[in-house]
């Protein structure tokens, strides 16, 4: 008659956790390569120009992405750890939930951002003075992927 000892059970449980945790390894949040404006301009390029600014065409820095990372990133490790436990160490499910949450934080950062005022000509063209919102393509393009 075969017997199972506590150490053998723990080893099996840890092996199962290891398999579940290796299903996915990375979550990327932001503006994916497929996101484009109607004219084909990559949304990631426009977002980078807005976030960092550029002296050549005199676009001021509007660091919506960097500010979101600075203010929210300290919350992410605990959230991942808690979700891994809740999800029984299913890394794919956990990273999808984290991706959606961080994407939501990024969308909120775009919506809430207030920085360098727009030029009067830009306000006139748009009809309002909200930075980072024009056609809403950038806002709607925030996405995530799990690999």
TIRO-2110 file (N, C-alpha, C; in Angstrom, 1 decimal):
// TIRO-2110
0.8, -1.2, 0.0, N, 1, A
0.0, 0.0, 0.0, CA, 1, A
0.9, 1.2, 0.0, C, 1, A
0.6, 2.1, -1.0, N, 2, A
1.4, 3.4, -1.1, CA, 2, A
0.9, 4.4, -0.1, C, 2, A
1.8, 5.2, 0.4, N, 3, A
1.3, 6.3, 1.3, CA, 3, A
1.8, 7.6, 0.8, C, 3, A
1.1, 8.7, 1.1, N, 4, A
1.5, 10.0, 0.7, CA, 4, A
1.8, 10.8, 2.0, C, 4, A
3.0, 11.4, 2.0, N, 5, A
3.4, 12.2, 3.2, CA, 5, A
3.1, 13.7, 2.9, C, 5, A
3.1, 14.5, 3.9, N, 6, A
2.9, 15.9, 3.8, CA, 6, A
3.9, 16.6, 2.9, C, 6, A
5.1, 16.2, 2.9, N, 7, A
6.1, 16.8, 2.0, CA, 7, A
5.8, 16.6, 0.5, C, 7, A
5.2, 15.4, 0.2, N, 8, A
4.9, 15.0, -1.1, CA, 8, A
3.7, 15.9, -1.6, C, 8, A
2.7, 16.1, -0.7, N, 9, A
1.5, 16.9, -1.0, CA, 9, A
2.0, 18.3, -1.3, C, 9, A
2.8, 18.8, -0.4, N, 10, A
3.3, 20.2, -0.6, CA, 10, A
4.0, 20.4, -1.9, C, 10, A
4.8, 19.4, -2.2, N, 11, A
5.6, 19.4, -3.5, CA, 11, A
4.6, 19.5, -4.7, C, 11, A
3.6, 18.7, -4.6, N, 12, A
2.6, 18.6, -5.7, CA, 12, A
1.8, 20.0, -5.8, C, 12, A
1.5, 20.5, -4.7, N, 13, A
0.8, 21.8, -4.7, CA, 13, A
1.7, 22.9, -5.2, C, 13, A
2.9, 22.9, -4.8, N, 14, A
3.9, 23.9, -5.3, CA, 14, A
4.2, 23.8, -6.8, C, 14, A
4.2, 22.5, -7.2, N, 15, A
4.4, 22.3, -8.7, CA, 15, A
3.2, 22.8, -9.5, C, 15, A
2.0, 22.6, -9.0, N, 16, A
0.8, 23.1, -9.6, CA, 16, A
0.8, 24.6, -9.7, C, 16, A
1.2, 25.3, -8.6, N, 17, A
1.3, 26.7, -8.5, CA, 17, A
2.3, 27.2, -9.5, C, 17, A
3.4, 26.5, -9.6, N, 18, A
4.5, 26.9, -10.6, CA, 18, A
4.0, 26.9, -12.0, C, 18, A
3.2, 25.8, -12.3, N, 19, A
2.6, 25.7, -13.7, CA, 19, A
1.7, 26.9, -14.0, C, 19, A
0.8, 27.1, -13.0, N, 20, A
-0.2, 28.2, -13.2, CA, 20, A
0.5, 29.6, -13.3, C, 20, A
1.5, 29.8, -12.5, N, 21, A
2.2, 31.1, -12.5, CA, 21, A
3.0, 31.3, -13.7, C, 21, A
3.4, 30.3, -14.4, N, 22, A
4.2, 30.4, -15.7, CA, 22, A
3.4, 30.6, -16.9, C, 22, A
2.0, 30.6, -16.8, N, 23, A
1.2, 30.7, -18.0, CA, 23, A
1.4, 32.1, -18.7, C, 23, A
1.7, 33.1, -18.0, N, 24, A
1.9, 34.4, -18.5, CA, 24, A
3.0, 35.1, -17.7, C, 24, A
3.8, 35.9, -18.4, N, 25, A
4.9, 36.5, -17.7, CA, 25, A
4.9, 38.1, -17.7, C, 25, A
4.2, 38.7, -18.7, N, 26, A
4.4, 40.1, -18.9, CA, 26, A
3.0, 40.7, -19.2, C, 26, A
2.8, 41.9, -18.6, N, 27, A
1.6, 42.7, -19.1, CA, 27, A
2.2, 44.0, -19.5, C, 27, A
1.8, 44.5, -20.7, N, 28, A
2.2, 45.8, -21.2, CA, 28, A
0.9, 46.7, -21.3, C, 28, A
1.0, 47.9, -20.8, N, 29, A
-0.1, 48.8, -20.8, CA, 29, A
0.3, 50.1, -21.5, C, 29, A
-0.5, 50.6, -22.3, N, 30, A
-0.2, 51.9, -22.9, CA, 30, A
-0.9, 51.9, -24.3, C, 30, A
-0.1, 52.3, -25.3, N, 31, A
-0.6, 52.5, -26.7, CA, 31, A
0.1, 51.4, -27.5, C, 31, A
-0.6, 50.4, -27.9, N, 32, A
-0.1, 49.3, -28.7, CA, 32, A
0.2, 49.7, -30.1, C, 32, A
1.1, 49.0, -30.8, N, 33, A
1.5, 49.3, -32.1, CA, 33, A
0.3, 49.4, -33.1, C, 33, A
-0.7, 48.7, -32.8, N, 34, A
-1.9, 48.7, -33.8, CA, 34, A
-2.7, 50.0, -33.7, C, 34, A
-2.5, 50.7, -32.6, N, 35, A
-3.4, 52.0, -32.4, CA, 35, A
-2.9, 53.1, -33.3, C, 35, A
-3.7, 53.5, -34.1, N, 36, A
-3.4, 54.6, -35.1, CA, 36, A
-4.5, 55.6, -35.2, C, 36, A
-4.1, 56.8, -35.6, N, 37, A
-5.1, 57.9, -35.9, CA, 37, A
-5.6, 57.6, -37.3, C, 37, A
-6.8, 58.2, -37.7, N, 38, A
-7.3, 57.9, -39.0, CA, 38, A
-6.3, 58.1, -40.1, C, 38, A
-5.4, 59.0, -40.0, N, 39, A
-4.4, 59.3, -41.0, CA, 39, A
-3.2, 58.3, -41.0, C, 39, A
-3.2, 57.4, -40.1, N, 40, A
-2.2, 56.4, -39.9, CA, 40, A
-1.1, 56.7, -38.9, C, 40, A
-1.1, 57.9, -38.3, N, 41, A
-0.1, 58.3, -37.3, CA, 41, A
-0.3, 57.4, -36.1, C, 41, A
0.9, 56.8, -35.6, N, 42, A
0.8, 56.0, -34.4, CA, 42, A
0.4, 56.8, -33.2, C, 42, A
-0.6, 56.2, -32.5, N, 43, A
-1.0, 56.9, -31.2, CA, 43, A
0.2, 57.0, -30.2, C, 43, A
1.0, 55.9, -30.2, N, 44, A
2.1, 55.9, -29.2, CA, 44, A
3.1, 57.1, -29.5, C, 44, A
3.3, 57.5, -30.7, N, 45, A
4.1, 58.6, -31.1, CA, 45, A
3.5, 59.9, -30.6, C, 45, A
2.2, 60.1, -30.8, N, 46, A
1.6, 61.3, -30.3, CA, 46, A
1.6, 61.4, -28.8, C, 46, A
1.3, 60.2, -28.2, N, 47, A
1.3, 60.2, -26.7, CA, 47, A
2.7, 60.5, -26.1, C, 47, A
3.8, 60.0, -26.8, N, 48, A
5.1, 60.3, -26.3, CA, 48, A
5.4, 61.8, -26.5, C, 48, A
5.0, 62.4, -27.6, N, 49, A
5.2, 63.8, -27.8, CA, 49, A
4.5, 64.6, -26.8, C, 49, A
3.3, 64.2, -26.5, N, 50, A
2.5, 64.9, -25.4, CA, 50, A
3.2, 64.8, -24.0, C, 50, A
3.6, 63.5, -23.7, N, 51, A
4.1, 63.3, -22.4, CA, 51, A
5.5, 64.0, -22.2, C, 51, A
6.3, 64.0, -23.2, N, 52, A
7.7, 64.5, -23.1, CA, 52, A
7.8, 65.9, -23.6, C, 52, A
6.9, 66.3, -24.5, N, 53, A
7.0, 67.6, -25.2, CA, 53, A
8.1, 67.5, -26.3, C, 53, A
8.2, 68.6, -27.0, N, 54, A
9.3, 68.7, -28.0, CA, 54, A
9.6, 70.1, -28.3, C, 54, A
10.9, 70.5, -28.2, N, 55, A
11.2, 71.9, -28.5, CA, 55, A
11.1, 72.3, -30.0, C, 55, A
11.2, 71.3, -30.9, N, 56, A
11.3, 71.7, -32.3, CA, 56, A
9.9, 72.3, -32.7, C, 56, A
8.8, 71.7, -32.3, N, 57, A
7.5, 72.3, -32.7, CA, 57, A
6.8, 72.9, -31.5, C, 57, A
7.6, 73.1, -30.5, N, 58, A
7.2, 73.8, -29.3, CA, 58, A
5.9, 73.2, -28.6, C, 58, A
5.9, 71.9, -28.4, N, 59, A
4.9, 71.3, -27.7, CA, 59, A
5.4, 71.1, -26.2, C, 59, A
4.6, 71.7, -25.3, N, 60, A
5.1, 71.6, -23.9, CA, 60, A
4.9, 70.2, -23.4, C, 60, A
5.7, 69.8, -22.4, N, 61, A
5.5, 68.5, -21.8, CA, 61, A
4.2, 68.4, -21.0, C, 61, A
3.5, 67.4, -21.2, N, 62, A
2.2, 67.1, -20.5, CA, 62, A
2.4, 65.7, -20.0, C, 62, A
3.1, 65.5, -18.9, N, 63, A
3.5, 64.2, -18.4, CA, 63, A
2.4, 63.3, -17.8, C, 63, A
1.3, 63.1, -18.5, N, 64, A
0.2, 62.3, -18.0, CA, 64, A
0.6, 60.9, -17.7, C, 64, A
1.5, 60.3, -18.5, N, 65, A
1.8, 58.9, -18.4, CA, 65, A
2.8, 58.8, -17.2, C, 65, A
3.9, 59.6, -17.2, N, 66, A
4.9, 59.5, -16.2, CA, 66, A
4.3, 59.9, -14.8, C, 66, A
3.4, 60.8, -14.7, N, 67, A
2.7, 61.2, -13.5, CA, 67, A
1.9, 60.0, -12.9, C, 67, A
1.2, 59.3, -13.8, N, 68, A
0.4, 58.2, -13.4, CA, 68, A
1.3, 57.1, -12.9, C, 68, A
2.4, 56.8, -13.6, N, 69, A
3.3, 55.8, -13.1, CA, 69, A
3.9, 56.2, -11.7, C, 69, A
4.3, 57.4, -11.6, N, 70, A
4.9, 57.9, -10.3, CA, 70, A
3.9, 57.8, -9.2, C, 70, A
2.6, 58.1, -9.4, N, 71, A
1.6, 58.1, -8.3, CA, 71, A
1.0, 56.8, -8.0, C, 71, A
1.0, 55.9, -9.0, N, 72, A
0.3, 54.6, -8.9, CA, 72, A
1.2, 53.4, -8.8, C, 72, A
2.4, 53.4, -9.3, N, 73, A
3.2, 52.2, -9.4, CA, 73, A
3.5, 51.6, -8.0, C, 73, A
3.5, 52.3, -7.0, N, 74, A
3.8, 51.7, -5.7, CA, 74, A
2.7, 50.8, -5.2, C, 74, A
1.5, 50.9, -5.8, N, 75, A
0.4, 50.1, -5.4, CA, 75, A
0.4, 48.8, -6.2, C, 75, A
1.1, 48.7, -7.3, N, 76, A
1.0, 47.6, -8.2, CA, 76, A
1.5, 46.2, -7.6, C, 76, A
2.7, 46.2, -7.0, N, 77, A
3.2, 44.9, -6.5, CA, 77, A
2.2, 44.3, -5.5, C, 77, A
1.7, 45.0, -4.6, N, 78, A
0.7, 44.4, -3.6, CA, 78, A
-0.5, 43.9, -4.3, C, 78, A
-1.0, 44.7, -5.3, N, 79, A
-2.2, 44.3, -6.0, CA, 79, A
-1.9, 43.0, -6.8, C, 79, A
-0.8, 42.9, -7.4, N, 80, A
-0.4, 41.6, -8.1, CA, 80, A
-0.4, 40.5, -7.2, C, 80, A
0.3, 40.7, -6.0, N, 81, A
0.4, 39.6, -5.0, CA, 81, A
-1.0, 39.2, -4.5, C, 81, A
-1.8, 40.1, -4.2, N, 82, A
-3.2, 39.8, -3.7, CA, 82, A
-4.0, 39.1, -4.8, C, 82, A
-3.9, 39.6, -6.0, N, 83, A
-4.7, 38.9, -7.1, CA, 83, A
-4.1, 37.5, -7.4, C, 83, A
-2.8, 37.3, -7.3, N, 84, A
-2.3, 36.0, -7.5, CA, 84, A
-2.9, 35.0, -6.5, C, 84, A
-3.0, 35.4, -5.3, N, 85, A
-3.6, 34.5, -4.3, CA, 85, A
-5.1, 34.3, -4.5, C, 85, A
-5.8, 35.4, -4.8, N, 86, A
-7.3, 35.3, -5.1, CA, 86, A
-7.5, 34.4, -6.3, C, 86, A
-6.6, 34.5, -7.3, N, 87, A
-6.8, 33.7, -8.5, CA, 87, A
-6.1, 32.4, -8.5, C, 87, A
-5.7, 31.9, -7.3, N, 88, A
-5.0, 30.6, -7.2, CA, 88, A
-3.8, 30.5, -8.1, C, 88, A
-3.1, 31.6, -8.1, N, 89, A
-1.8, 31.7, -8.8, CA, 89, A
-1.9, 31.6, -10.3, C, 89, A
-3.1, 31.9, -10.9, N, 90, A
-3.3, 31.9, -12.3, CA, 90, A
-2.7, 33.3, -12.8, C, 90, A
-1.5, 33.2, -13.4, N, 91, A
-0.8, 34.4, -13.8, CA, 91, A
-1.5, 35.1, -14.9, C, 91, A
-2.0, 34.4, -15.9, N, 92, A
-2.7, 35.0, -17.0, CA, 92, A
-3.9, 35.8, -16.6, C, 92, A
-4.7, 35.2, -15.7, N, 93, A
-5.9, 35.9, -15.2, CA, 93, A
-5.5, 37.1, -14.4, C, 93, A
-4.5, 37.0, -13.6, N, 94, A
-4.0, 38.1, -12.7, CA, 94, A
-3.5, 39.2, -13.6, C, 94, A
-2.7, 38.9, -14.6, N, 95, A
-2.1, 40.0, -15.4, CA, 95, A
-3.1, 40.6, -16.2, C, 95, A
-4.2, 39.9, -16.6, N, 96, A
-5.3, 40.6, -17.4, CA, 96, A
-6.0, 41.6, -16.5, C, 96, A
-6.2, 41.2, -15.3, N, 97, A
-6.9, 42.1, -14.3, CA, 97, A
-6.0, 43.3, -14.0, C, 97, A
-4.7, 43.1, -13.8, N, 98, A
-3.8, 44.2, -13.6, CA, 98, A
-3.7, 45.1, -14.8, C, 98, A
-3.7, 44.5, -16.0, N, 99, A
-3.7, 45.3, -17.2, CA, 99, A
-4.9, 46.2, -17.4, C, 99, A
-6.0, 45.6, -17.1, N, 100, A
-7.3, 46.4, -17.2, CA, 100, A
-7.3, 47.5, -16.1, C, 100, A
-6.8, 47.2, -14.9, N, 101, A
-6.8, 48.2, -13.8, CA, 101, A
-5.8, 49.4, -14.2, C, 101, A
-4.6, 49.0, -14.6, N, 102, A
-3.6, 50.1, -14.9, CA, 102, A
-4.0, 50.9, -16.2, C, 102, A
-4.6, 50.2, -17.1, N, 103, A
-5.2, 50.9, -18.3, CA, 103, A
-6.2, 51.9, -17.8, C, 103, A
-7.1, 51.5, -16.9, N, 104, A
-8.0, 52.5, -16.3, CA, 104, A
-7.4, 53.6, -15.6, C, 104, A
-6.3, 53.4, -14.9, N, 105, A
-5.6, 54.5, -14.3, CA, 105, A
-5.0, 55.4, -15.3, C, 105, A
-4.5, 54.9, -16.4, N, 106, A
-3.9, 55.7, -17.5, CA, 106, A
-5.0, 56.5, -18.1, C, 106, A
-6.2, 55.9, -18.4, N, 107, A
-7.3, 56.7, -19.0, CA, 107, A
-7.7, 57.9, -18.0, C, 107, A
-7.7, 57.5, -16.7, N, 108, A
-8.1, 58.6, -15.8, CA, 108, A
-7.1, 59.7, -15.7, C, 108, A
-5.8, 59.3, -15.9, N, 109, A
-4.7, 60.3, -15.9, CA, 109, A
-4.9, 61.3, -17.1, C, 109, A
-5.2, 60.7, -18.2, N, 110, A
-5.4, 61.5, -19.4, CA, 110, A
-6.6, 62.5, -19.2, C, 110, A
-7.7, 61.9, -18.7, N, 111, A
-8.9, 62.7, -18.4, CA, 111, A
-8.7, 63.8, -17.4, C, 111, A
-7.9, 63.5, -16.3, N, 112, A
-7.7, 64.5, -15.2, CA, 112, A
-6.6, 65.5, -15.4, C, 112, A
-5.7, 65.2, -16.4, N, 113, A
-4.5, 66.0, -16.6, CA, 113, A
-4.8, 67.5, -16.7, C, 113, A
-4.0, 68.3, -16.0, N, 114, A
-4.1, 69.7, -16.2, CA, 114, A
-2.7, 70.2, -16.1, C, 114, A
-2.2, 70.9, -17.2, N, 115, A
-0.9, 71.4, -17.2, CA, 115, A
-0.8, 72.6, -18.0, C, 115, A
0.3, 72.7, -18.8, N, 116, A
0.5, 73.9, -19.6, CA, 116, A
-0.7, 74.2, -20.5, C, 116, A
-1.2, 75.4, -20.4, N, 117, A
-2.4, 75.7, -21.1, CA, 117, A
-2.2, 75.6, -22.6, C, 117, A
-3.3, 75.3, -23.3, N, 118, A
-3.3, 75.3, -24.8, CA, 118, A
-3.1, 76.7, -25.3, C, 118, A
-2.6, 76.7, -26.6, N, 119, A
-2.5, 78.0, -27.3, CA, 119, A
-3.9, 78.5, -27.7, C, 119, A
-4.1, 79.8, -27.7, N, 120, A
-5.4, 80.3, -28.1, CA, 120, A
-5.9, 79.7, -29.4, C, 120, A
-5.0, 79.6, -30.4, N, 121, A
-5.4, 79.0, -31.7, CA, 121, A
-5.9, 77.6, -31.6, C, 121, A
-5.3, 76.8, -30.7, N, 122, A
-5.7, 75.4, -30.5, CA, 122, A
-7.0, 75.4, -29.8, C, 122, A
-7.3, 76.2, -28.8, N, 123, A
-8.6, 76.3, -28.2, CA, 123, A
-9.7, 76.7, -29.2, C, 123, A
-9.4, 77.6, -30.0, N, 124, A
-10.3, 78.0, -31.1, CA, 124, A
-10.6, 76.9, -32.0, C, 124, A
-9.6, 76.2, -32.5, N, 125, A
-9.8, 75.1, -33.4, CA, 125, A
-10.6, 73.9, -32.7, C, 125, A
-10.3, 73.6, -31.5, N, 126, A
-11.0, 72.5, -30.8, CA, 126, A
-12.4, 73.0, -30.3, C, 126, A
-12.5, 74.2, -29.8, N, 127, A
-13.7, 74.7, -29.2, CA, 127, A
-13.8, 74.5, -27.7, C, 127, A
-12.7, 74.0, -27.1, N, 128, A
-12.6, 73.9, -25.7, CA, 128, A
-11.1, 73.9, -25.3, C, 128, A
-10.8, 74.0, -24.0, N, 129, A
-9.4, 74.2, -23.6, CA, 129, A
-8.9, 73.0, -22.8, C, 129, A
-9.4, 71.8, -22.9, N, 130, A
-8.9, 70.6, -22.2, CA, 130, A
-7.7, 70.0, -22.9, C, 130, A
-6.6, 69.9, -22.2, N, 131, A
-5.4, 69.3, -22.7, CA, 131, A
-5.6, 67.8, -22.9, C, 131, A
-4.9, 67.3, -23.9, N, 132, A
-4.8, 65.8, -24.2, CA, 132, A
-6.1, 65.2, -24.8, C, 132, A
-7.2, 66.0, -24.8, N, 133, A
-8.4, 65.5, -25.4, CA, 133, A
-8.8, 66.4, -26.6, C, 133, A
-8.9, 65.8, -27.7, N, 134, A
-9.2, 66.5, -28.9, CA, 134, A
-10.3, 65.6, -29.6, C, 134, A
-9.8, 64.5, -30.3, N, 135, A
-10.7, 63.6, -31.0, CA, 135, A
-11.0, 62.4, -30.1, C, 135, A
-10.3, 62.3, -29.0, N, 136, A
-10.4, 61.2, -28.0, CA, 136, A
-9.8, 59.9, -28.5, C, 136, A
-9.1, 59.9, -29.7, N, 137, A
-8.5, 58.7, -30.2, CA, 137, A
-7.4, 58.2, -29.2, C, 137, A
-6.6, 59.1, -28.6, N, 138, A
-5.6, 58.6, -27.7, CA, 138, A
-6.2, 58.0, -26.4, C, 138, A
-7.2, 58.7, -25.9, N, 139, A
-7.9, 58.1, -24.7, CA, 139, A
-8.5, 56.8, -25.0, C, 139, A
-9.2, 56.6, -26.1, N, 140, A
-9.8, 55.3, -26.5, CA, 140, A
-8.8, 54.3, -26.9, C, 140, A
-7.6, 54.7, -27.2, N, 141, A
-6.5, 53.7, -27.6, CA, 141, A
-5.8, 53.1, -26.5, C, 141, A
-6.0, 53.5, -25.2, N, 142, A
-5.3, 52.9, -24.1, CA, 142, A
-5.7, 51.5, -24.1, C, 142, A
-4.7, 50.6, -24.0, N, 143, A
-5.0, 49.2, -24.0, CA, 143, A
-3.9, 48.4, -23.3, C, 143, A
-4.0, 47.1, -23.2, N, 144, A
-3.0, 46.3, -22.6, CA, 144, A
-2.9, 44.9, -23.3, C, 144, A
-1.8, 44.3, -23.1, N, 145, A
-1.6, 42.9, -23.7, CA, 145, A
-0.8, 42.1, -22.7, C, 145, A
-1.2, 40.8, -22.6, N, 146, A
-0.5, 39.9, -21.7, CA, 146, A
0.3, 38.9, -22.6, C, 146, A
1.5, 38.7, -22.3, N, 147, A
2.4, 37.7, -23.0, CA, 147, A
2.9, 36.7, -22.1, C, 147, A
END
